[in-house]
Amino acid sequence: MIYVENLVFNPFQENTYIVYNDKKDCAIVDPGMLFPQEEEMLVDRINSLGLTPKLLLQTHLHVDHVLGAAFVAKTWGILPMAHEGDDFLVGQAKNMAAGFGMDLKENPPAPDKHLREGDIIELGEVKFEVIHLPGHSPGGIAFYAKDEKVLLVGDVLFKGSVGRSDLPGGNQHELIDAIQTKLLVLPEDVKVYSGHGPVTTIGEEKRTNPFLQ
């Protein structure tokens, strides 16, 4: 069984996910904490659920999704896992944050392990397949728990929308192609957890998303 907790952080209203199993092992996905009180919120939620963080997963490395990566690494001794296509963003995070008026004390830690299309990430009995989805960023990936019908997509797909493609390394054609050929082919009842906004499903986006018609 898999459980998904969501905390919304930073001025970009970014979704930070805590995904855990029956044994209380958890993965922290896209930690976006900017302020000390947001860091406390994450710690409190993990402690209140009795969880043990085992994995730090990154769908991509845009600044709003990595603001809390250094804190997670220091607090629980786990380093990010991400696609190498986004490595160029790591060293830019502090300056990018400053450009949005955010004070990031240090750049996030570089990925400890690079993930590629088809890799399997295990969290106890739960298995996540890595799906490479370039277009929003070159190294954008989703984590798909097939048996549980859970899909964490970062900023590739939203309820009624898709990710922007005008940032460095973005490509609109690649983005739409990746969504249509790799995500919309999944079962319609798969729950989609996006980097911003509410949960949706594959079926709902196939039927109603104006960018995918």
Backbone torsions as a table, in degrees:
resi	resn	phi	psi	omega
1	MET	NA	150.5	-179.7
2	ILE	-130.7	144.2	179.9
3	TYR	-129.1	142.4	-177.1
4	VAL	-125.1	120.3	174.5
5	GLU	-107.5	143.2	-178.2
6	ASN	-125.4	132.2	172.7
7	LEU	-124.0	136.5	-177.2
8	VAL	-104.1	122.6	-172.7
9	PHE	-127.9	163.1	170.6
10	ASN	61.5	167.0	-176.6
11	PRO	-59.7	-17.8	179.3
12	PHE	-86.4	0.8	-179.3
13	GLN	53.8	52.5	-176.5
14	GLU	-85.0	138.7	178.1
15	ASN	-84.7	115.0	171.8
16	THR	-100.6	126.8	-175.6
17	TYR	-108.6	141.7	169.3
18	ILE	-113.7	114.6	-178.0
19	VAL	-112.0	126.4	-175.9
20	TYR	-140.7	164.2	-177.2
21	ASN	-114.2	-175.9	-177.0
22	ASP	-66.0	-22.9	178.8
23	LYS	-86.2	2.8	176.7
24	LYS	72.9	17.1	169.6
25	ASP	-82.3	141.3	-177.1
26	CYS	-135.0	157.0	170.5
27	ALA	-113.0	136.3	173.3
28	ILE	-100.2	123.3	-173.7
29	VAL	-114.0	120.5	176.4
30	ASP	56.3	63.3	-179.5
31	PRO	-67.7	119.7	-173.9
32	GLY	-113.9	21.0	-176.0
33	MET	-68.5	129.3	177.6
34	LEU	-107.6	-38.5	-174.0
35	PHE	-105.3	154.6	179.3
36	PRO	-54.6	-37.7	-179.4
37	GLN	-67.7	-27.8	175.9
38	GLU	-72.9	-38.0	174.9
39	GLU	-60.7	-41.7	178.6
40	GLU	-63.8	-38.5	178.3
41	MET	-60.6	-42.6	179.4
42	LEU	-64.8	-47.3	179.9
43	VAL	-60.6	-44.9	-179.1
44	ASP	-62.1	-41.6	-179.4
45	ARG	-66.3	-42.9	179.1
46	ILE	-63.9	-43.5	-179.7
47	ASN	-68.1	-40.0	-178.3
48	SER	-65.5	-29.3	178.2
49	LEU	-87.7	-6.3	-179.9
50	GLY	69.0	36.8	-173.2
51	LEU	-95.7	156.4	173.5
52	THR	-118.8	109.5	179.1
53	PRO	-65.4	127.9	-178.3
54	LYS	-117.4	-28.4	-173.9
55	LEU	-136.0	145.3	170.9
56	LEU	-119.0	105.2	-175.1
57	LEU	-107.5	137.0	179.4
58	GLN	-121.1	121.5	175.2
59	THR	-71.6	-30.0	174.9
60	HIS	-167.6	174.6	-169.9
61	LEU	-116.2	27.1	171.1
62	HIS	-64.0	151.2	-166.3
63	VAL	-57.8	-38.6	-176.7
64	ASP	-68.0	-13.8	-179.3
65	HIS	-101.4	-5.0	-177.2
66	VAL	-122.8	5.7	-176.7
67	LEU	-57.6	-31.7	-178.0
68	GLY	-103.0	8.8	-175.4
69	ALA	-64.8	-40.6	-180.0
70	ALA	-64.4	-40.1	178.6
71	PHE	-62.6	-45.6	179.4
72	VAL	-61.6	-43.8	-179.3
73	ALA	-61.3	-43.0	-178.2
74	LYS	-73.0	-37.2	-175.0
75	THR	-74.0	-41.2	-174.5
76	TRP	-118.0	0.4	176.0
77	GLY	68.1	32.4	177.5
78	ILE	-120.9	139.6	-177.1
79	LEU	-108.2	156.0	-175.1
80	PRO	-65.2	149.0	169.4
81	MET	-118.8	125.7	-175.0
82	ALA	-154.4	174.2	178.0
83	HIS	-84.7	141.0	-176.3
84	GLU	-65.4	-19.0	179.7
85	GLY	-62.2	-19.2	179.8
86	ASP	-103.5	7.7	-177.3
87	ASP	-57.1	-33.0	-177.1
88	PHE	-64.1	-17.3	-177.9
89	LEU	-82.4	-19.6	-173.7
90	VAL	-59.4	-50.7	-177.0
91	GLY	-72.8	-8.9	-179.0
92	GLN	-97.6	-7.4	-169.6
93	ALA	-60.1	-47.1	-176.9
94	LYS	-61.2	-45.4	179.5
95	ASN	-68.5	-37.1	178.1
96	MET	-65.1	-40.6	177.6
97	ALA	-60.9	-43.7	179.8
98	ALA	-61.2	-35.4	178.6
99	GLY	-63.8	-23.2	177.3
100	PHE	-101.1	10.9	179.1
101	GLY	77.5	19.9	-179.3
102	MET	-108.1	138.2	-177.7
103	ASP	-96.9	96.7	175.9
104	LEU	-96.8	117.8	-172.1
105	LYS	-64.5	-33.2	-177.3
106	GLU	-154.0	158.3	174.8
107	ASN	-67.0	151.3	179.4
108	PRO	-67.3	159.1	176.3
109	PRO	-65.3	144.9	176.9
110	ALA	-67.9	152.5	178.1
111	PRO	-55.2	134.6	177.2
112	ASP	-81.9	-27.1	179.1
113	LYS	-141.2	134.5	177.0
114	HIS	-91.5	133.7	-179.5
115	LEU	-104.7	146.4	-179.2
116	ARG	-132.4	164.0	177.3
117	GLU	-48.9	128.1	176.0
118	GLY	90.3	-10.0	176.3
119	ASP	-61.4	150.3	177.2
120	ILE	-114.7	124.0	177.3
121	ILE	-106.0	127.5	-177.4
122	GLU	-106.8	132.5	171.6
123	LEU	-123.4	88.4	-171.0
124	GLY	62.4	-126.6	-179.5
125	GLU	-82.0	-9.6	-179.0
126	VAL	-85.7	131.4	-179.3
127	LYS	-117.6	128.5	175.9
128	PHE	-108.7	128.4	172.9
129	GLU	-91.5	136.5	178.1
130	VAL	-86.9	127.1	177.3
131	ILE	-117.7	119.8	-179.5
132	HIS	-81.7	125.8	-174.9
133	LEU	-132.6	74.9	179.5
134	PRO	-70.4	162.6	177.3
135	GLY	132.9	-48.7	171.8
136	HIS	-79.1	-43.8	169.3
137	SER	-144.5	155.4	-176.2
138	PRO	-59.8	-32.4	-176.6
139	GLY	-104.6	23.6	179.4
140	GLY	-64.2	133.8	177.9
141	ILE	-138.0	158.5	172.4
142	ALA	-117.9	155.7	176.0
143	PHE	-115.1	118.2	-172.4
144	TYR	-116.4	113.9	173.7
145	ALA	-94.3	95.6	-171.5
146	LYS	-60.3	-47.7	-175.7
147	ASP	-65.8	-32.3	-178.7
148	GLU	-93.4	-8.0	-179.7
149	LYS	57.1	49.1	178.5
150	VAL	-121.2	132.2	-178.2
151	LEU	-132.7	119.4	176.8
152	LEU	-103.4	113.5	-167.1
153	VAL	-111.6	0.0	-176.8
154	GLY	62.7	-136.0	-176.4
155	ASP	-102.7	23.9	179.3
156	VAL	-78.9	-45.2	-174.2
157	LEU	-134.6	134.8	177.2
158	PHE	-125.9	168.8	172.7
159	LYS	-64.0	110.4	177.9
160	GLY	77.1	10.7	-178.0
161	SER	-156.8	179.4	176.1
162	VAL	-133.7	168.8	-178.9
163	GLY	-68.8	155.9	175.9
164	ARG	-74.0	153.8	-177.0
165	SER	-127.3	16.0	-176.7
166	ASP	-99.8	10.5	175.9
167	LEU	-90.9	163.6	-178.6
168	PRO	-52.2	127.3	-179.7
169	GLY	85.9	-1.7	-179.5
170	GLY	-78.9	157.3	-179.7
171	ASN	-157.3	113.6	-175.4
172	GLN	-62.2	-41.8	-179.8
173	HIS	-63.0	-45.1	178.9
174	GLU	-61.6	-40.3	-178.1
175	LEU	-61.8	-52.9	-178.0
176	ILE	-64.9	-40.2	179.2
177	ASP	-62.2	-42.3	-179.7
178	ALA	-64.4	-42.1	179.4
179	ILE	-63.3	-45.9	-174.9
180	GLN	-71.2	-35.9	-174.6
181	THR	-93.0	-19.4	-176.1
182	LYS	-117.6	-24.7	-178.2
183	LEU	-105.8	-45.8	-176.7
184	LEU	-69.7	-9.1	176.3
185	VAL	-86.0	-7.2	178.6
186	LEU	-76.7	162.2	179.0
187	PRO	-55.4	143.7	-173.3
188	GLU	-66.2	-22.3	-178.7
189	ASP	-91.4	8.6	174.6
190	VAL	-66.8	129.1	177.8
191	LYS	-81.6	133.6	-177.1
192	VAL	-108.2	117.3	178.3
193	TYR	-104.9	111.2	-173.8
194	SER	-95.3	168.0	-179.7
195	GLY	-73.1	-16.6	176.8
196	HIS	-148.2	146.5	174.4
197	GLY	84.7	-173.2	-172.0
198	PRO	-80.1	167.4	175.1
199	VAL	-71.2	145.9	174.7
200	THR	-137.4	-168.4	175.8
201	THR	-132.7	160.9	176.7
202	ILE	-59.7	-43.4	-179.0
203	GLY	-61.6	-42.5	180.0
204	GLU	-62.9	-41.0	-179.2
205	GLU	-71.2	-34.2	176.2
206	LYS	-62.3	-37.6	-174.4
207	ARG	-85.4	-33.1	-166.7
208	THR	-123.3	-14.9	-175.6
209	ASN	-71.3	116.6	-173.8
210	PRO	-66.7	-20.9	-178.7
211	PHE	-81.4	-8.0	-174.1
212	LEU	-118.6	9.3	-178.2
213	GLN	-84.9	NA	NA
